[in-house]
Amino acid sequence: MILSDRDIKKLLKQGTIKIDPPIGLKTQLGSCSIDLRLGNSFRVFNYSQHPYFDPYDDKGSEMTTEITIKENEPFILHPGDFVLATTIESFILPDNLLARLEGRSSLGRLGIVVHSTASVFEPGWNGKVVMELGNQGRMPVALYTGMRVCALTFEELTSPAEVPYNKKASAKYSGQKSPLASKIAEEK
């Protein structure tokens, strides 16, 4: 069951869902979601310096560069580009809720997608959202720090997770604060 705005407000007030910095309920709370704002940190791919990406070769950080955008400067996402980006907000989930990352229609109408595959945040999640931003349109799009870029919806599990994400040995991205490169090589 997806939580309504009433339930989300209640869980925020109780501290069951923790978001830092706190959201502006008037601008960021929808009828069944919370909008999150684009941070200033992006991880771009150095595609012109490498012939291919081998997911089992632990060179993810060499094949990408993290950049920080200054306040009031746009990040230009060109057609066909793919970057990782963070939200301003980080959040913590209890053991009985999951969150789903959704795009915003206003950006989707410009060709911007916020996730390719990673849309579920498991119970016990702690950290910032790292989005897989892509421009599927034909024109470059300027993105600004602080703009509402994505939304989270929340679903209640039938019972608390036996092993929440923050207690898994395989929780590669727990506590992330920046757009980390892929850690799939750890699975080899």
C-alpha positions as CSV (number, residue, x, y, z in Angstrom):
1,M,0.0,0.0,0.0
2,I,1.4,3.4,-1.0
3,L,1.3,6.0,1.8
4,S,-0.8,9.1,1.5
5,D,0.3,12.7,2.4
6,R,-1.4,12.3,5.8
7,D,0.6,9.2,6.6
8,I,3.9,10.7,5.3
9,K,3.4,13.8,7.4
10,K,2.6,11.6,10.5
11,L,5.7,9.5,10.0
12,L,7.9,12.5,9.4
13,K,6.6,14.1,12.6
14,Q,7.1,10.9,14.6
15,G,10.7,10.6,13.2
16,T,9.9,7.2,11.6
17,I,11.0,8.6,8.3
18,K,13.9,10.9,8.7
19,I,14.8,13.5,6.0
20,D,17.8,15.9,6.4
21,P,17.5,18.8,5.8
22,P,13.8,18.8,6.6
23,I,11.6,19.2,3.6
24,G,9.2,22.1,3.0
25,L,5.8,20.5,3.3
26,K,4.1,23.2,1.2
27,T,6.4,22.8,-1.7
28,Q,7.7,19.3,-1.5
29,L,4.8,17.2,-0.2
30,G,2.5,15.8,-2.8
31,S,-0.7,13.8,-2.2
32,C,1.4,10.5,-2.0
33,S,5.0,11.5,-2.5
34,I,7.8,13.8,-1.4
35,D,9.8,15.8,-4.0
36,L,13.5,15.9,-3.5
37,R,15.9,18.6,-4.7
38,L,18.9,18.3,-7.0
39,G,22.2,18.6,-5.2
40,N,25.4,20.1,-6.6
41,S,27.4,17.0,-7.1
42,F,27.6,15.0,-10.3
43,R,29.6,12.1,-11.5
44,V,30.4,12.2,-15.3
45,F,31.8,9.5,-17.4
46,N,35.2,9.9,-19.1
47,Y,34.0,8.1,-22.2
48,S,36.5,9.7,-24.6
49,Q,39.4,8.4,-22.5
50,H,38.4,4.7,-22.4
51,P,37.3,2.3,-25.1
52,Y,34.7,0.4,-23.0
53,F,33.5,-0.1,-19.4
54,D,34.2,-3.6,-17.9
55,P,31.8,-3.8,-14.9
56,Y,34.1,-6.5,-13.2
57,D,37.2,-4.3,-13.5
58,D,37.4,-2.1,-10.4
59,K,38.2,1.1,-12.3
60,G,34.9,2.8,-11.8
61,S,36.4,5.8,-10.1
62,E,39.1,6.2,-12.8
63,M,36.4,6.1,-15.6
64,T,34.3,8.8,-14.0
65,T,34.9,12.2,-12.5
66,E,33.0,13.8,-9.7
67,I,32.3,17.5,-10.3
68,T,30.6,20.1,-8.1
69,I,28.5,22.9,-9.6
70,K,28.7,26.3,-8.0
71,E,25.6,28.0,-6.6
72,N,23.3,29.5,-9.3
73,E,25.3,27.8,-12.1
74,P,23.5,25.3,-14.4
75,F,24.6,21.8,-15.1
76,I,23.9,21.2,-18.8
77,L,22.7,17.7,-19.6
78,H,23.2,17.1,-23.3
79,P,21.2,14.7,-25.4
80,G,22.3,11.2,-24.9
81,D,24.3,12.0,-21.8
82,F,24.2,9.9,-18.7
83,V,25.4,11.2,-15.3
84,L,25.0,10.3,-11.7
85,A,23.7,13.0,-9.4
86,T,22.7,13.4,-5.8
87,T,19.8,15.0,-4.1
88,I,20.3,17.7,-1.4
89,E,18.3,15.6,1.0
90,S,19.4,12.3,2.6
91,F,16.9,10.0,4.3
92,I,16.6,7.1,6.7
93,L,13.9,4.4,6.4
94,P,12.6,2.1,9.1
95,D,12.6,-1.7,8.7
96,N,9.0,-1.8,7.6
97,L,9.0,0.8,4.7
98,L,10.5,1.0,1.3
99,A,10.7,4.0,-0.9
100,R,10.5,4.2,-4.7
101,L,12.2,6.9,-6.8
102,E,10.0,8.5,-9.4
103,G,10.7,11.1,-12.0
104,R,8.8,14.4,-12.2
105,S,6.5,14.9,-15.2
106,S,7.7,18.5,-15.7
107,L,11.3,17.3,-16.4
108,G,10.2,14.2,-18.2
109,R,8.4,16.4,-20.7
110,L,11.9,17.9,-21.4
111,G,13.4,14.4,-22.0
112,I,15.0,14.1,-18.6
113,V,14.8,10.7,-16.8
114,V,16.0,10.3,-13.2
115,H,16.6,6.5,-13.0
116,S,17.4,3.7,-15.4
117,T,16.9,0.8,-13.0
118,A,17.7,1.8,-9.4
119,S,14.3,2.9,-8.2
120,V,13.8,1.0,-4.9
121,F,15.3,2.0,-1.6
122,E,15.0,-1.0,0.7
123,P,13.9,-0.9,4.3
124,G,16.8,0.3,6.5
125,W,18.1,2.6,3.8
126,N,20.3,5.5,5.0
127,G,21.9,8.0,2.6
128,K,21.3,10.4,-0.3
129,V,19.5,9.4,-3.4
130,V,21.9,8.9,-6.3
131,M,20.0,9.4,-9.5
132,E,20.9,8.0,-12.9
133,L,20.1,11.1,-14.9
134,G,19.7,10.9,-18.7
135,N,18.6,13.2,-21.4
136,Q,16.5,11.4,-24.0
137,G,15.5,14.6,-25.7
138,R,17.1,16.4,-28.7
139,M,18.1,19.6,-26.9
140,P,20.4,20.2,-23.9
141,V,18.7,20.9,-20.7
142,A,20.0,23.2,-17.9
143,L,19.6,21.7,-14.4
144,Y,20.0,23.8,-11.2
145,T,20.9,22.9,-7.7
146,G,17.8,23.1,-5.5
147,M,15.3,22.4,-8.2
148,R,12.8,19.7,-7.4
149,V,14.0,16.8,-9.6
150,C,12.5,13.6,-8.3
151,A,9.9,12.2,-5.9
152,L,9.8,9.4,-3.4
153,T,6.8,7.3,-2.7
154,F,6.6,5.0,0.4
155,E,5.2,1.5,0.7
156,E,4.6,-0.5,3.9
157,L,5.8,-4.1,4.0
158,T,3.6,-6.8,5.4
159,S,6.1,-7.2,8.3
160,P,9.4,-5.6,9.1
161,A,12.3,-6.8,7.0
162,E,14.3,-9.6,8.7
163,V,17.5,-8.2,7.3
164,P,17.1,-4.5,6.4
165,Y,19.6,-2.9,4.0
166,N,21.7,-1.3,6.7
167,K,22.4,-4.7,8.2
168,K,23.3,-6.5,4.9
169,A,27.0,-7.3,4.3
170,S,26.3,-6.5,0.6
171,A,25.0,-3.0,1.3
172,K,27.5,-1.3,-1.0
173,Y,25.9,2.2,-1.0
174,S,24.6,2.5,2.6
175,G,25.3,6.0,4.0
176,Q,26.3,7.4,0.6
177,K,26.7,11.2,0.5
178,S,28.0,11.6,-3.0
179,P,27.4,10.1,-6.4
180,L,29.5,7.0,-6.0
181,A,30.7,5.1,-9.0
182,S,29.3,1.6,-9.6
183,K,30.6,-1.0,-7.1
184,I,29.4,-4.0,-9.2
185,A,33.1,-5.3,-9.3
186,E,32.7,-6.2,-5.6
187,E,30.2,-8.9,-6.7
188,K,32.8,-10.8,-8.8
